[in-house]
Amino acid sequence: MPHWFYTYFVHVLSGKGYQLWSGLGSDFGEVTLIGLVMVWWRHHNCHVYHCWRLSWHPHPDHKHPVCRHHHPDYKKIHA
């Protein structure tokens, strides 16, 4: 590993490494967590266009997960 890379990015107790990880580098973790939440929500939301609800029920026709509001069995029961 090059010395400049170790000084700036790895060794947090050196002057410039500390400045990086206590300043701009601390935002890497926050951006990562927000990105993970967004990816998880997109993976688990309803497959109907513009529906924000979480989906846990596969549709009987096309097997894509939909929320209970868009599931045909829910509409039959609560109609």
C-alpha positions, 0 to 999 in steps of 0.5 A, spaced: 500 500 500 502 506 498 504 511 503 500 517 501 494 512 501 495 509 508 496 516 511 490 519 508 485 514 508 487 508 513 491 511 519 485 515 522 490 518 528 495 521 523 493 528 522 490 528 515 487 521 516 483 524 522 481 530 518 478 526 513 474 521 517 471 526 522 469 531 516 467 528 509 469 521 511 463 520 516 458 522 511 460 515 507 456 511 513 450 515 513 449 515 505 450 508 505 445 507 511 440 511 507 441 507 500 440 501 504 433 503 506 431 505 499 433 499 496 430 495 501 423 499 501 424 499 493 424 491 493 418 490 498 413 495 496 407 494 491 408 492 484 402 497 482 405 503 479 405 509 484 403 505 490 407 506 496 405 500 501 409 494 503 407 488 499 407 481 502 402 477 498 404 474 491 398 476 486 395 469 484 395 471 476 402 474 475 406 472 482 408 479 483 408 481 490 402 486 491 399 490 497 393 487 500 389 493 498 391 491 490 390 483 492 384 480 489 382 476 495 382 482 499 377 486 495 373 480 495 372 480 502 372 487 504 367 489 498 
